[in-house]
C-alpha cells in the first residue's frame, strides 16, 4: 500500500500564494491531514482534536498565534471557534503577506459560516473531495484541460488512460483513501464502512447537532441511499420517518453540509418550457452508497438493479471532482422537462453550457442523441458529451462527442 499524492497539492499551493489563509474542507477521513503534511511537512502542526493542542490554542488564541512567524498548520479547526477572531487580528497585522495559515475542517456547516464571517476577504476555501479517478491510478488524459477550453476540435487527442477493471474497482470501493488502498483485503471494505458510518452518526452528527433525533436521522440517511439519483421529494421522507417536512429539509441540509450528500439543482433557463424544478441528489461517494445498499463485492454491484444509477452517480462525481481540482469556476445541474426529455448533467462555466449524457455500455444508438442535440441547439452549446465505456473518443454527430469513461 502506497500513499497517494493528491492533485489538490497544486491547487492549494496556488491559493496559498494569493491568500493569507487557506482552509481545506471536506468529509472526515477524506485525506485532509495527509494533504497538510504533504504540503508543509516541516511546518508547525497542531491537531485541535488532540487535547494538548486544543488546550494550548483555546487558553489564549491571540498569544498562541503571536508565537509563530512561519506558516502555521491547524488541523480540525472547527473544534475551536474562538480561534477565528484571533486569526483575523493576526492576519491584519501583516495583511499583504499571503500563506500565513493553512487550516482544515470537517463535517461542520458552522465552520464554513465562522470562516466566512470572521475572515471574509482574507481566506480561500478549498473543498477536498474523495479521490478522483486519475489520483487513484496515477494517470492523466488531459480531459479537464480540454473541457475548460470548450473547443470541439481537439477531442481526438484524448486517450482512455484508465481500464474497465480500474473503473469498476473505483466505482465499488469509492474514493476514501483507506478502503481504496486496502482493496486487496476483501473484509476490510465492510469493516471500514461500518465504522465510518457509526462515527459519522454517533460522533460527528451527535456532537454538532445535540438536539437532533439521531435514530430518525440514521433512518433518513439510509433512505437517501435508496433515493440517490432520483428527485428529492420531502413529503415521501416525511411520511416514512413520521416527521414534518421542515424537519426533513433540515436533515437534508445537514447531510449536504457535512459533505455526505450532493444536490443537483434543476436547470431552468427556459421560461417557455415546462421543466421539472424539483432537485435531484445523491450520496457523494459510491463506496458509501454501495455499503448502504448492502452491495458487498464487485460482482454483486454488476448484477444489482441499481448499477446503472450508481454508475451515473459515480461518473458525475468524477467530473465534478476533476473540475474542482483545476480550480475551475463552474456550476452543475440536471435537466428534465415534463415531457420526460432529460439530460444527466449540465455544466455551466467558462466554456458556456455543456450537456452530458452518461451511459454504461460501449455503444450508443444515434437515435438516442435527440435529447442532447435538441438541448445543444436550443441553448447554443459548443458541443455535448456522451460518457460511456467505448475504447476511444468519437464524433457521433456534428456537435456530440463520445468520450470514454477512462478519460475522466
PyMOL commands that set and color helices and strands:
alter all, ss='L'
color gray80, all
select helices_A, chain A and resi 8-16+32-39+51-59+61-66+77-79+82-93+109-118+133-137+143-149+152-157+164-173+177-181+188-208+214-227+234-241+245-257+286-292+298-303+307-325+366-379+405-407
alter helices_A, ss='H'
color red, helices_A
select strands_A, chain A and resi 21-26+44-47+72-75+101-106+123-127+261-266+280-283+331-336+342-349+352-358+384-388+394-397+400-404
alter strands_A, ss='S'
color yellow, strands_A
deselect
rebuild
show_as cartoon
